[in-house]
Amino acid sequence: MEGKQWTVRVHITEDGDETRARAVLSGRDTSGVTGTGVAHRNPDDPPAPEIGDELAVCRALEDLAARLRALAADGAARPPAPARAWSVD
């Protein structure tokens, strides 16, 4: 049995009270699937960058999961390719 490995890289950026995260899935068959998430700090809340990171990453991973689920559903809904018939002359 062949083992497979998929990797998710999460990139986080902060700009003032806004935190953005991008989750990128990479693997042999999954290159280019990306999810994004954003978190905004309420001005009345004390600064806690780790909370913004956690919320933005959580949302990016949820978005990534939804996109991957949609790709899988699309692939499952497609009929299989017709079998090729080879003629022997």
PyMOL Python script that loads the backbone (N, CA, C, O; Angstrom):
from pymol import cmd

cmd.read_pdbstr("""\
ATOM      1  N   MET A   1       0.844  -1.169   0.000  1.00  0.00           N
ATOM      2  CA  MET A   1       0.000   0.000   0.000  1.00  0.00           C
ATOM      3  C   MET A   1       0.898   1.243   0.000  1.00  0.00           C
ATOM      4  O   MET A   1       1.867   1.329   0.754  1.00  0.00           O
ATOM      5  N   GLU A   2       0.554   2.192  -0.854  1.00  0.00           N
ATOM      6  CA  GLU A   2       1.330   3.422  -0.966  1.00  0.00           C
ATOM      7  C   GLU A   2       0.830   4.442   0.053  1.00  0.00           C
ATOM      8  O   GLU A   2      -0.371   4.698   0.142  1.00  0.00           O
ATOM      9  N   GLY A   3       1.741   5.018   0.812  1.00  0.00           N
ATOM     10  CA  GLY A   3       1.380   6.070   1.761  1.00  0.00           C
ATOM     11  C   GLY A   3       1.300   7.413   1.056  1.00  0.00           C
ATOM     12  O   GLY A   3       1.993   7.651   0.067  1.00  0.00           O
ATOM     13  N   LYS A   4       0.455   8.279   1.569  1.00  0.00           N
ATOM     14  CA  LYS A   4       0.306   9.620   1.008  1.00  0.00           C
ATOM     15  C   LYS A   4       0.527  10.635   2.114  1.00  0.00           C
ATOM     16  O   LYS A   4       0.285  10.360   3.290  1.00  0.00           O
ATOM     17  N   GLN A   5       0.981  11.792   1.724  1.00  0.00           N
ATOM     18  CA  GLN A   5       1.158  12.860   2.693  1.00  0.00           C
ATOM     19  C   GLN A   5       0.636  14.156   2.105  1.00  0.00           C
ATOM     20  O   GLN A   5       1.004  14.545   0.997  1.00  0.00           O
ATOM     21  N   TRP A   6      -0.220  14.813   2.855  1.00  0.00           N
ATOM     22  CA  TRP A   6      -0.701  16.138   2.508  1.00  0.00           C
ATOM     23  C   TRP A   6      -0.214  17.081   3.591  1.00  0.00           C
ATOM     24  O   TRP A   6      -0.145  16.717   4.764  1.00  0.00           O
ATOM     25  N   THR A   7       0.117  18.273   3.194  1.00  0.00           N
ATOM     26  CA  THR A   7       0.615  19.272   4.133  1.00  0.00           C
ATOM     27  C   THR A   7      -0.231  20.528   4.023  1.00  0.00           C
ATOM     28  O   THR A   7      -0.567  20.965   2.922  1.00  0.00           O
ATOM     29  N   VAL A   8      -0.573  21.105   5.163  1.00  0.00           N
ATOM     30  CA  VAL A   8      -1.265  22.393   5.193  1.00  0.00           C
ATOM     31  C   VAL A   8      -0.306  23.416   5.777  1.00  0.00           C
ATOM     32  O   VAL A   8       0.184  23.263   6.896  1.00  0.00           O
ATOM     33  N   ARG A   9      -0.047  24.456   5.007  1.00  0.00           N
ATOM     34  CA  ARG A   9       0.771  25.573   5.487  1.00  0.00           C
ATOM     35  C   ARG A   9      -0.179  26.725   5.782  1.00  0.00           C
ATOM     36  O   ARG A   9      -1.051  27.048   4.975  1.00  0.00           O
ATOM     37  N   VAL A  10      -0.004  27.331   6.932  1.00  0.00           N
ATOM     38  CA  VAL A  10      -0.854  28.453   7.327  1.00  0.00           C
ATOM     39  C   VAL A  10       0.009  29.709   7.400  1.00  0.00           C
ATOM     40  O   VAL A  10       1.026  29.745   8.093  1.00  0.00           O
ATOM     41  N   HIS A  11      -0.416  30.730   6.675  1.00  0.00           N
ATOM     42  CA  HIS A  11       0.276  32.014   6.645  1.00  0.00           C
ATOM     43  C   HIS A  11      -0.612  33.035   7.352  1.00  0.00           C
ATOM     44  O   HIS A  11      -1.794  33.157   7.027  1.00  0.00           O
ATOM     45  N   ILE A  12      -0.059  33.760   8.306  1.00  0.00           N
ATOM     46  CA  ILE A  12      -0.828  34.725   9.094  1.00  0.00           C
ATOM     47  C   ILE A  12      -0.211  36.105   8.925  1.00  0.00           C
ATOM     48  O   ILE A  12       1.005  36.270   9.022  1.00  0.00           O
ATOM     49  N   THR A  13      -1.067  37.101   8.669  1.00  0.00           N
ATOM     50  CA  THR A  13      -0.611  38.488   8.610  1.00  0.00           C
ATOM     51  C   THR A  13      -1.524  39.330   9.495  1.00  0.00           C
ATOM     52  O   THR A  13      -2.720  39.068   9.618  1.00  0.00           O
ATOM     53  N   GLU A  14      -0.927  40.342  10.104  1.00  0.00           N
ATOM     54  CA  GLU A  14      -1.682  41.251  10.960  1.00  0.00           C
ATOM     55  C   GLU A  14      -1.501  42.670  10.452  1.00  0.00           C
ATOM     56  O   GLU A  14      -0.401  43.074  10.074  1.00  0.00           O
ATOM     57  N   ASP A  15      -2.589  43.414  10.450  1.00  0.00           N
ATOM     58  CA  ASP A  15      -2.548  44.821  10.065  1.00  0.00           C
ATOM     59  C   ASP A  15      -3.498  45.557  11.000  1.00  0.00           C
ATOM     60  O   ASP A  15      -4.712  45.557  10.794  1.00  0.00           O
ATOM     61  N   GLY A  16      -2.943  46.178  12.017  1.00  0.00           N
ATOM     62  CA  GLY A  16      -3.783  46.867  13.006  1.00  0.00           C
ATOM     63  C   GLY A  16      -4.648  45.871  13.757  1.00  0.00           C
ATOM     64  O   GLY A  16      -4.143  44.932  14.372  1.00  0.00           O
ATOM     65  N   ASP A  17      -5.955  46.082  13.701  1.00  0.00           N
ATOM     66  CA  ASP A  17      -6.901  45.206  14.399  1.00  0.00           C
ATOM     67  C   ASP A  17      -7.404  44.065  13.530  1.00  0.00           C
ATOM     68  O   ASP A  17      -8.328  43.355  13.927  1.00  0.00           O
ATOM     69  N   GLU A  18      -6.820  43.873  12.356  1.00  0.00           N
ATOM     70  CA  GLU A  18      -7.258  42.817  11.442  1.00  0.00           C
ATOM     71  C   GLU A  18      -6.170  41.749  11.305  1.00  0.00           C
ATOM     72  O   GLU A  18      -4.996  42.060  11.108  1.00  0.00           O
ATOM     73  N   THR A  19      -6.583  40.501  11.412  1.00  0.00           N
ATOM     74  CA  THR A  19      -5.689  39.365  11.214  1.00  0.00           C
ATOM     75  C   THR A  19      -6.224  38.542  10.060  1.00  0.00           C
ATOM     76  O   THR A  19      -7.410  38.218  10.019  1.00  0.00           O
ATOM     77  N   ARG A  20      -5.353  38.203   9.124  1.00  0.00           N
ATOM     78  CA  ARG A  20      -5.724  37.378   7.982  1.00  0.00           C
ATOM     79  C   ARG A  20      -4.907  36.093   8.008  1.00  0.00           C
ATOM     80  O   ARG A  20      -3.733  36.091   8.376  1.00  0.00           O
ATOM     81  N   ALA A  21      -5.554  35.003   7.611  1.00  0.00           N
ATOM     82  CA  ALA A  21      -4.859  33.718   7.517  1.00  0.00           C
ATOM     83  C   ALA A  21      -5.180  33.088   6.176  1.00  0.00           C
ATOM     84  O   ALA A  21      -6.282  33.225   5.646  1.00  0.00           O
ATOM     85  N   ARG A  22      -4.186  32.395   5.643  1.00  0.00           N
ATOM     86  CA  ARG A  22      -4.343  31.648   4.389  1.00  0.00           C
ATOM     87  C   ARG A  22      -3.819  30.243   4.638  1.00  0.00           C
ATOM     88  O   ARG A  22      -2.662  30.064   5.018  1.00  0.00           O
ATOM     89  N   ALA A  23      -4.672  29.246   4.423  1.00  0.00           N
ATOM     90  CA  ALA A  23      -4.295  27.840   4.605  1.00  0.00           C
ATOM     91  C   ALA A  23      -4.149  27.217   3.218  1.00  0.00           C
ATOM     92  O   ALA A  23      -5.098  27.201   2.435  1.00  0.00           O
ATOM     93  N   VAL A  24      -2.971  26.711   2.923  1.00  0.00           N
ATOM     94  CA  VAL A  24      -2.668  26.162   1.600  1.00  0.00           C
ATOM     95  C   VAL A  24      -2.387  24.667   1.740  1.00  0.00           C
ATOM     96  O   VAL A  24      -1.472  24.256   2.454  1.00  0.00           O
ATOM     97  N   LEU A  25      -3.190  23.868   1.046  1.00  0.00           N
ATOM     98  CA  LEU A  25      -3.029  22.414   1.060  1.00  0.00           C
ATOM     99  C   LEU A  25      -2.126  22.013  -0.089  1.00  0.00           C
ATOM    100  O   LEU A  25      -2.334  22.432  -1.228  1.00  0.00           O
ATOM    101  N   SER A  26      -1.124  21.200   0.211  1.00  0.00           N
ATOM    102  CA  SER A  26      -0.270  20.698  -0.863  1.00  0.00           C
ATOM    103  C   SER A  26      -0.100  19.200  -0.706  1.00  0.00           C
ATOM    104  O   SER A  26       0.014  18.670   0.399  1.00  0.00           O
ATOM    105  N   GLY A  27      -0.088  18.559  -1.820  1.00  0.00           N
ATOM    106  CA  GLY A  27       0.074  17.117  -1.911  1.00  0.00           C
ATOM    107  C   GLY A  27       0.121  16.768  -3.377  1.00  0.00           C
ATOM    108  O   GLY A  27      -0.037  17.637  -4.234  1.00  0.00           O
ATOM    109  N   ARG A  28       0.335  15.526  -3.664  1.00  0.00           N
ATOM    110  CA  ARG A  28       0.484  15.120  -5.060  1.00  0.00           C
ATOM    111  C   ARG A  28      -0.753  15.446  -5.895  1.00  0.00           C
ATOM    112  O   ARG A  28      -0.625  15.852  -7.049  1.00  0.00           O
ATOM    113  N   ASP A  29      -1.945  15.274  -5.329  1.00  0.00           N
ATOM    114  CA  ASP A  29      -3.176  15.478  -6.093  1.00  0.00           C
ATOM    115  C   ASP A  29      -3.960  16.710  -5.662  1.00  0.00           C
ATOM    116  O   ASP A  29      -5.081  16.905  -6.132  1.00  0.00           O
ATOM    117  N   THR A  30      -3.418  17.541  -4.792  1.00  0.00           N
ATOM    118  CA  THR A  30      -4.226  18.615  -4.211  1.00  0.00           C
ATOM    119  C   THR A  30      -3.604  19.992  -4.324  1.00  0.00           C
ATOM    120  O   THR A  30      -4.043  20.904  -3.624  1.00  0.00           O
ATOM    121  N   SER A  31      -2.632  20.182  -5.146  1.00  0.00           N
ATOM    122  CA  SER A  31      -1.958  21.475  -5.209  1.00  0.00           C
ATOM    123  C   SER A  31      -2.930  22.590  -5.553  1.00  0.00           C
ATOM    124  O   SER A  31      -3.794  22.447  -6.417  1.00  0.00           O
ATOM    125  N   GLY A  32      -2.766  23.688  -4.861  1.00  0.00           N
ATOM    126  CA  GLY A  32      -3.541  24.870  -5.185  1.00  0.00           C
ATOM    127  C   GLY A  32      -4.844  25.045  -4.435  1.00  0.00           C
ATOM    128  O   GLY A  32      -5.537  26.034  -4.672  1.00  0.00           O
ATOM    129  N   VAL A  33      -5.214  24.146  -3.546  1.00  0.00           N
ATOM    130  CA  VAL A  33      -6.442  24.325  -2.767  1.00  0.00           C
ATOM    131  C   VAL A  33      -6.090  25.227  -1.590  1.00  0.00           C
ATOM    132  O   VAL A  33      -5.209  24.913  -0.788  1.00  0.00           O
ATOM    133  N   THR A  34      -6.794  26.354  -1.501  1.00  0.00           N
ATOM    134  CA  THR A  34      -6.483  27.370  -0.497  1.00  0.00           C
ATOM    135  C   THR A  34      -7.749  27.843   0.192  1.00  0.00           C
ATOM    136  O   THR A  34      -8.790  28.004  -0.444  1.00  0.00           O
ATOM    137  N   GLY A  35      -7.656  28.064   1.493  1.00  0.00           N
ATOM    138  CA  GLY A  35      -8.749  28.638   2.265  1.00  0.00           C
ATOM    139  C   GLY A  35      -8.273  29.919   2.925  1.00  0.00           C
ATOM    140  O   GLY A  35      -7.091  30.062   3.238  1.00  0.00           O
ATOM    141  N   THR A  36      -9.192  30.847   3.135  1.00  0.00           N
ATOM    142  CA  THR A  36      -8.833  32.120   3.756  1.00  0.00           C
ATOM    143  C   THR A  36      -9.745  32.407   4.939  1.00  0.00           C
ATOM    144  O   THR A  36     -10.884  31.944   4.997  1.00  0.00           O
ATOM    145  N   GLY A  37      -9.219  33.179   5.878  1.00  0.00           N
ATOM    146  CA  GLY A  37      -9.990  33.572   7.042  1.00  0.00           C
ATOM    147  C   GLY A  37      -9.529  34.925   7.549  1.00  0.00           C
ATOM    148  O   GLY A  37      -8.363  35.294   7.408  1.00  0.00           O
ATOM    149  N   VAL A  38     -10.457  35.656   8.137  1.00  0.00           N
ATOM    150  CA  VAL A  38     -10.167  36.997   8.658  1.00  0.00           C
ATOM    151  C   VAL A  38     -10.772  37.121  10.044  1.00  0.00           C
ATOM    152  O   VAL A  38     -11.844  36.579  10.316  1.00  0.00           O
ATOM    153  N   ALA A  39     -10.075  37.841  10.923  1.00  0.00           N
ATOM    154  CA  ALA A  39     -10.604  38.173  12.246  1.00  0.00           C
ATOM    155  C   ALA A  39     -10.362  39.658  12.494  1.00  0.00           C
ATOM    156  O   ALA A  39      -9.308  40.195  12.156  1.00  0.00           O
ATOM    157  N   HIS A  40     -11.351  40.306  13.086  1.00  0.00           N
ATOM    158  CA  HIS A  40     -11.248  41.729  13.426  1.00  0.00           C
ATOM    159  C   HIS A  40     -11.401  41.874  14.940  1.00  0.00           C
ATOM    160  O   HIS A  40     -12.314  41.307  15.539  1.00  0.00           O
ATOM    161  N   ARG A  41     -10.500  42.637  15.544  1.00  0.00           N
ATOM    162  CA  ARG A  41     -10.614  42.882  16.977  1.00  0.00           C
ATOM    163  C   ARG A  41     -11.609  44.002  17.211  1.00  0.00           C
ATOM    164  O   ARG A  41     -11.553  45.046  16.561  1.00  0.00           O
ATOM    165  N   ASN A  42     -12.506  43.775  18.132  1.00  0.00           N
ATOM    166  CA  ASN A  42     -13.438  44.811  18.549  1.00  0.00           C
ATOM    167  C   ASN A  42     -12.633  45.884  19.280  1.00  0.00           C
ATOM    168  O   ASN A  42     -11.839  45.556  20.162  1.00  0.00           O
ATOM    169  N   PRO A  43     -12.820  47.147  18.935  1.00  0.00           N
ATOM    170  CA  PRO A  43     -12.036  48.203  19.590  1.00  0.00           C
ATOM    171  C   PRO A  43     -12.219  48.241  21.110  1.00  0.00           C
ATOM    172  O   PRO A  43     -11.350  48.752  21.817  1.00  0.00           O
ATOM    173  N   ASP A  44     -13.319  47.717  21.619  1.00  0.00           N
ATOM    174  CA  ASP A  44     -13.555  47.698  23.064  1.00  0.00           C
ATOM    175  C   ASP A  44     -12.819  46.555  23.763  1.00  0.00           C
ATOM    176  O   ASP A  44     -12.717  46.551  24.989  1.00  0.00           O
ATOM    177  N   ASP A  45     -12.303  45.580  22.996  1.00  0.00           N
ATOM    178  CA  ASP A  45     -11.597  44.436  23.583  1.00  0.00           C
ATOM    179  C   ASP A  45     -10.122  44.777  23.792  1.00  0.00           C
ATOM    180  O   ASP A  45      -9.546  45.550  23.026  1.00  0.00           O
ATOM    181  N   PRO A  46      -9.513  44.200  24.829  1.00  0.00           N
ATOM    182  CA  PRO A  46      -8.073  44.420  25.014  1.00  0.00           C
ATOM    183  C   PRO A  46      -7.287  43.714  23.910  1.00  0.00           C
ATOM    184  O   PRO A  46      -7.741  42.700  23.381  1.00  0.00           O
ATOM    185  N   PRO A  47      -6.119  44.237  23.561  1.00  0.00           N
ATOM    186  CA  PRO A  47      -5.302  43.571  22.537  1.00  0.00           C
ATOM    187  C   PRO A  47      -4.893  42.166  22.989  1.00  0.00           C
ATOM    188  O   PRO A  47      -4.345  41.989  24.077  1.00  0.00           O
ATOM    189  N   ALA A  48      -5.163  41.183  22.149  1.00  0.00           N
ATOM    190  CA  ALA A  48      -4.757  39.792  22.389  1.00  0.00           C
ATOM    191  C   ALA A  48      -4.512  39.157  21.032  1.00  0.00           C
ATOM    192  O   ALA A  48      -5.381  38.450  20.520  1.00  0.00           O
ATOM    193  N   PRO A  49      -3.338  39.393  20.431  1.00  0.00           N
ATOM    194  CA  PRO A  49      -3.063  38.927  19.067  1.00  0.00           C
ATOM    195  C   PRO A  49      -3.284  37.429  18.873  1.00  0.00           C
ATOM    196  O   PRO A  49      -3.692  37.003  17.792  1.00  0.00           O
ATOM    197  N   GLU A  50      -3.021  36.624  19.904  1.00  0.00           N
ATOM    198  CA  GLU A  50      -3.176  35.175  19.747  1.00  0.00           C
ATOM    199  C   GLU A  50      -4.633  34.796  19.478  1.00  0.00           C
ATOM    200  O   GLU A  50      -4.894  33.815  18.782  1.00  0.00           O
ATOM    201  N   ILE A  51      -5.579  35.558  20.019  1.00  0.00           N
ATOM    202  CA  ILE A  51      -6.995  35.259  19.768  1.00  0.00           C
ATOM    203  C   ILE A  51      -7.340  35.551  18.311  1.00  0.00           C
ATOM    204  O   ILE A  51      -8.052  34.776  17.671  1.00  0.00           O
ATOM    205  N   GLY A  52      -6.839  36.662  17.789  1.00  0.00           N
ATOM    206  CA  GLY A  52      -7.057  36.976  16.377  1.00  0.00           C
ATOM    207  C   GLY A  52      -6.439  35.925  15.475  1.00  0.00           C
ATOM    208  O   GLY A  52      -7.037  35.528  14.475  1.00  0.00           O
ATOM    209  N   ASP A  53      -5.236  35.470  15.829  1.00  0.00           N
ATOM    210  CA  ASP A  53      -4.580  34.405  15.053  1.00  0.00           C
ATOM    211  C   ASP A  53      -5.445  33.148  15.042  1.00  0.00           C
ATOM    212  O   ASP A  53      -5.691  32.555  13.992  1.00  0.00           O
ATOM    213  N   GLU A  54      -5.900  32.753  16.230  1.00  0.00           N
ATOM    214  CA  GLU A  54      -6.691  31.517  16.337  1.00  0.00           C
ATOM    215  C   GLU A  54      -7.985  31.608  15.535  1.00  0.00           C
ATOM    216  O   GLU A  54      -8.344  30.661  14.834  1.00  0.00           O
ATOM    217  N   LEU A  55      -8.687  32.737  15.628  1.00  0.00           N
ATOM    218  CA  LEU A  55      -9.938  32.880  14.883  1.00  0.00           C
ATOM    219  C   LEU A  55      -9.700  32.906  13.378  1.00  0.00           C
ATOM    220  O   LEU A  55     -10.422  32.249  12.627  1.00  0.00           O
ATOM    221  N   ALA A  56      -8.704  33.653  12.931  1.00  0.00           N
ATOM    222  CA  ALA A  56      -8.418  33.735  11.493  1.00  0.00           C
ATOM    223  C   ALA A  56      -7.994  32.374  10.949  1.00  0.00           C
ATOM    224  O   ALA A  56      -8.432  31.978   9.869  1.00  0.00           O
ATOM    225  N   VAL A  57      -7.149  31.656  11.683  1.00  0.00           N
ATOM    226  CA  VAL A  57      -6.699  30.335  11.233  1.00  0.00           C
ATOM    227  C   VAL A  57      -7.867  29.360  11.210  1.00  0.00           C
ATOM    228  O   VAL A  57      -8.016  28.592  10.260  1.00  0.00           O
ATOM    229  N   CYS A  58      -8.690  29.386  12.243  1.00  0.00           N
ATOM    230  CA  CYS A  58      -9.871  28.516  12.287  1.00  0.00           C
ATOM    231  C   CYS A  58     -10.760  28.752  11.067  1.00  0.00           C
ATOM    232  O   CYS A  58     -11.227  27.803  10.438  1.00  0.00           O
ATOM    233  N   ARG A  59     -10.983  29.996  10.747  1.00  0.00           N
ATOM    234  CA  ARG A  59     -11.835  30.323   9.591  1.00  0.00           C
ATOM    235  C   ARG A  59     -11.174  29.914   8.283  1.00  0.00           C
ATOM    236  O   ARG A  59     -11.857  29.469   7.360  1.00  0.00           O
ATOM    237  N   ALA A  60      -9.856  30.057   8.189  1.00  0.00           N
ATOM    238  CA  ALA A  60      -9.147  29.633   6.979  1.00  0.00           C
ATOM    239  C   ALA A  60      -9.223  28.120   6.809  1.00  0.00           C
ATOM    240  O   ALA A  60      -9.409  27.632   5.694  1.00  0.00           O
ATOM    241  N   LEU A  61      -9.082  27.375   7.901  1.00  0.00           N
ATOM    242  CA  LEU A  61      -9.169  25.914   7.821  1.00  0.00           C
ATOM    243  C   LEU A  61     -10.587  25.463   7.490  1.00  0.00           C
ATOM    244  O   LEU A  61     -10.768  24.495   6.752  1.00  0.00           O
ATOM    245  N   GLU A  62     -11.596  26.152   8.026  1.00  0.00           N
ATOM    246  CA  GLU A  62     -12.986  25.837   7.682  1.00  0.00           C
ATOM    247  C   GLU A  62     -13.237  26.080   6.201  1.00  0.00           C
ATOM    248  O   GLU A  62     -13.895  25.280   5.537  1.00  0.00           O
ATOM    249  N   ASP A  63     -12.710  27.191   5.684  1.00  0.00           N
ATOM    250  CA  ASP A  63     -12.861  27.505   4.265  1.00  0.00           C
ATOM    251  C   ASP A  63     -12.140  26.474   3.407  1.00  0.00           C
ATOM    252  O   ASP A  63     -12.665  26.039   2.382  1.00  0.00           O
ATOM    253  N   LEU A  64     -10.945  26.084   3.821  1.00  0.00           N
ATOM    254  CA  LEU A  64     -10.198  25.053   3.102  1.00  0.00           C
ATOM    255  C   LEU A  64     -10.985  23.741   3.078  1.00  0.00           C
ATOM    256  O   LEU A  64     -11.081  23.098   2.034  1.00  0.00           O
ATOM    257  N   ALA A  65     -11.542  23.346   4.209  1.00  0.00           N
ATOM    258  CA  ALA A  65     -12.324  22.103   4.278  1.00  0.00           C
ATOM    259  C   ALA A  65     -13.532  22.171   3.354  1.00  0.00           C
ATOM    260  O   ALA A  65     -13.842  21.193   2.673  1.00  0.00           O
ATOM    261  N   ALA A  66     -14.214  23.305   3.319  1.00  0.00           N
ATOM    262  CA  ALA A  66     -15.386  23.449   2.445  1.00  0.00           C
ATOM    263  C   ALA A  66     -14.985  23.356   0.972  1.00  0.00           C
ATOM    264  O   ALA A  66     -15.685  22.736   0.171  1.00  0.00           O
ATOM    265  N   ARG A  67     -13.875  23.964   0.624  1.00  0.00           N
ATOM    266  CA  ARG A  67     -13.411  23.911  -0.769  1.00  0.00           C
ATOM    267  C   ARG A  67     -12.995  22.492  -1.157  1.00  0.00           C
ATOM    268  O   ARG A  67     -13.288  22.039  -2.264  1.00  0.00           O
ATOM    269  N   LEU A  68     -12.318  21.797  -0.255  1.00  0.00           N
ATOM    270  CA  LEU A  68     -11.909  20.427  -0.523  1.00  0.00           C
ATOM    271  C   LEU A  68     -13.126  19.515  -0.645  1.00  0.00           C
ATOM    272  O   LEU A  68     -13.159  18.633  -1.503  1.00  0.00           O
ATOM    273  N   ARG A  69     -14.130  19.726   0.213  1.00  0.00           N
ATOM    274  CA  ARG A  69     -15.369  18.954   0.149  1.00  0.00           C
ATOM    275  C   ARG A  69     -16.074  19.187  -1.194  1.00  0.00           C
ATOM    276  O   ARG A  69     -16.589  18.246  -1.797  1.00  0.00           O
ATOM    277  N   ALA A  70     -16.095  20.437  -1.655  1.00  0.00           N
ATOM    278  CA  ALA A  70     -16.733  20.756  -2.936  1.00  0.00           C
ATOM    279  C   ALA A  70     -15.986  20.090  -4.095  1.00  0.00           C
ATOM    280  O   ALA A  70     -16.613  19.587  -5.027  1.00  0.00           O
ATOM    281  N   LEU A  71     -14.666  20.085  -4.041  1.00  0.00           N
ATOM    282  CA  LEU A  71     -13.889  19.408  -5.087  1.00  0.00           C
ATOM    283  C   LEU A  71     -14.173  17.906  -5.096  1.00  0.00           C
ATOM    284  O   LEU A  71     -14.317  17.301  -6.158  1.00  0.00           O
ATOM    285  N   ALA A  72     -14.252  17.313  -3.912  1.00  0.00           N
ATOM    286  CA  ALA A  72     -14.530  15.874  -3.822  1.00  0.00           C
ATOM    287  C   ALA A  72     -15.932  15.569  -4.342  1.00  0.00           C
ATOM    288  O   ALA A  72     -16.128  14.588  -5.059  1.00  0.00           O
ATOM    289  N   ALA A  73     -16.902  16.398  -3.987  1.00  0.00           N
ATOM    290  CA  ALA A  73     -18.275  16.176  -4.447  1.00  0.00           C
ATOM    291  C   ALA A  73     -18.361  16.325  -5.958  1.00  0.00           C
ATOM    292  O   ALA A  73     -19.067  15.567  -6.622  1.00  0.00           O
ATOM    293  N   ASP A  74     -17.642  17.302  -6.499  1.00  0.00           N
ATOM    294  CA  ASP A  74     -17.633  17.492  -7.951  1.00  0.00           C
ATOM    295  C   ASP A  74     -17.018  16.280  -8.641  1.00  0.00           C
ATOM    296  O   ASP A  74     -17.526  15.823  -9.665  1.00  0.00           O
ATOM    297  N   GLY A  75     -15.941  15.766  -8.093  1.00  0.00           N
ATOM    298  CA  GLY A  75     -15.282  14.594  -8.672  1.00  0.00           C
ATOM    299  C   GLY A  75     -16.146  13.351  -8.574  1.00  0.00           C
ATOM    300  O   GLY A  75     -16.151  12.523  -9.485  1.00  0.00           O
ATOM    301  N   ALA A  76     -16.885  13.211  -7.464  1.00  0.00           N
ATOM    302  CA  ALA A  76     -17.748  12.042  -7.284  1.00  0.00           C
ATOM    303  C   ALA A  76     -18.975  12.118  -8.193  1.00  0.00           C
ATOM    304  O   ALA A  76     -19.535  11.089  -8.571  1.00  0.00           O
ATOM    305  N   ALA A  77     -19.392  13.335  -8.542  1.00  0.00           N
ATOM    306  CA  ALA A  77     -20.583  13.501  -9.368  1.00  0.00           C
ATOM    307  C   ALA A  77     -20.301  13.277 -10.853  1.00  0.00           C
ATOM    308  O   ALA A  77     -21.212  12.987 -11.628  1.00  0.00           O
ATOM    309  N   ARG A  78     -19.034  13.413 -11.241  1.00  0.00           N
ATOM    310  CA  ARG A  78     -18.680  13.216 -12.646  1.00  0.00           C
ATOM    311  C   ARG A  78     -18.730  11.744 -13.004  1.00  0.00           C
ATOM    312  O   ARG A  78     -18.213  10.912 -12.259  1.00  0.00           O
ATOM    313  N   PRO A  79     -19.340  11.408 -14.125  1.00  0.00           N
ATOM    314  CA  PRO A  79     -19.342   9.996 -14.540  1.00  0.00           C
ATOM    315  C   PRO A  79     -17.936   9.570 -14.908  1.00  0.00           C
ATOM    316  O   PRO A  79     -17.138  10.387 -15.367  1.00  0.00           O
ATOM    317  N   PRO A  80     -17.628   8.308 -14.712  1.00  0.00           N
ATOM    318  CA  PRO A  80     -16.285   7.840 -15.084  1.00  0.00           C
ATOM    319  C   PRO A  80     -16.069   7.958 -16.582  1.00  0.00           C
ATOM    320  O   PRO A  80     -17.013   7.916 -17.371  1.00  0.00           O
ATOM    321  N   ALA A  81     -14.833   8.103 -16.948  1.00  0.00           N
ATOM    322  CA  ALA A  81     -14.497   8.190 -18.369  1.00  0.00           C
ATOM    323  C   ALA A  81     -14.829   6.870 -19.044  1.00  0.00           C
ATOM    324  O   ALA A  81     -14.657   5.808 -18.445  1.00  0.00           O
ATOM    325  N   PRO A  82     -15.303   6.923 -20.282  1.00  0.00           N
ATOM    326  CA  PRO A  82     -15.623   5.672 -20.975  1.00  0.00           C
ATOM    327  C   PRO A  82     -14.367   4.837 -21.191  1.00  0.00           C
ATOM    328  O   PRO A  82     -13.269   5.361 -21.384  1.00  0.00           O
ATOM    329  N   ALA A  83     -14.560   3.547 -21.153  1.00  0.00           N
ATOM    330  CA  ALA A  83     -13.442   2.630 -21.383  1.00  0.00           C
ATOM    331  C   ALA A  83     -13.006   2.737 -22.832  1.00  0.00           C
ATOM    332  O   ALA A  83     -13.831   2.909 -23.730  1.00  0.00           O
ATOM    333  N   ARG A  84     -11.734   2.636 -23.048  1.00  0.00           N
ATOM    334  CA  ARG A  84     -11.227   2.700 -24.415  1.00  0.00           C
ATOM    335  C   ARG A  84     -11.227   1.300 -25.010  1.00  0.00           C
ATOM    336  O   ARG A  84     -10.820   0.327 -24.374  1.00  0.00           O
ATOM    337  N   ALA A  85     -11.679   1.232 -26.209  1.00  0.00           N
ATOM    338  CA  ALA A  85     -11.671  -0.051 -26.930  1.00  0.00           C
ATOM    339  C   ALA A  85     -10.520  -0.018 -27.926  1.00  0.00           C
ATOM    340  O   ALA A  85     -10.412   0.898 -28.741  1.00  0.00           O
ATOM    341  N   TRP A  86      -9.691  -0.997 -27.849  1.00  0.00           N
ATOM    342  CA  TRP A  86      -8.561  -1.087 -28.761  1.00  0.00           C
ATOM    343  C   TRP A  86      -8.881  -2.116 -29.832  1.00  0.00           C
ATOM    344  O   TRP A  86      -9.358  -3.214 -29.543  1.00  0.00           O
ATOM    345  N   SER A  87      -8.615  -1.746 -31.044  1.00  0.00           N
ATOM    346  CA  SER A  87      -8.847  -2.720 -32.110  1.00  0.00           C
ATOM    347  C   SER A  87      -7.517  -3.353 -32.515  1.00  0.00           C
ATOM    348  O   SER A  87      -6.468  -2.708 -32.506  1.00  0.00           O
ATOM    349  N   VAL A  88      -7.593  -4.576 -32.853  1.00  0.00           N
ATOM    350  CA  VAL A  88      -6.412  -5.311 -33.281  1.00  0.00           C
ATOM    351  C   VAL A  88      -6.595  -5.587 -34.781  1.00  0.00           C
ATOM    352  O   VAL A  88      -7.557  -6.240 -35.185  1.00  0.00           O
ATOM    353  N   ASP A  89      -5.691  -5.099 -35.574  1.00  0.00           N
ATOM    354  CA  ASP A  89      -5.790  -5.308 -37.028  1.00  0.00           C
ATOM    355  C   ASP A  89      -4.979  -6.487 -37.472  1.00  0.00           C
ATOM    356  O   ASP A  89      -4.950  -6.803 -38.662  1.00  0.00           O
TER     357      ASP A  89
END
""", "prot")
cmd.dss("prot")
cmd.show_as("cartoon", "prot")
cmd.util.cbc("prot")
cmd.orient("prot")
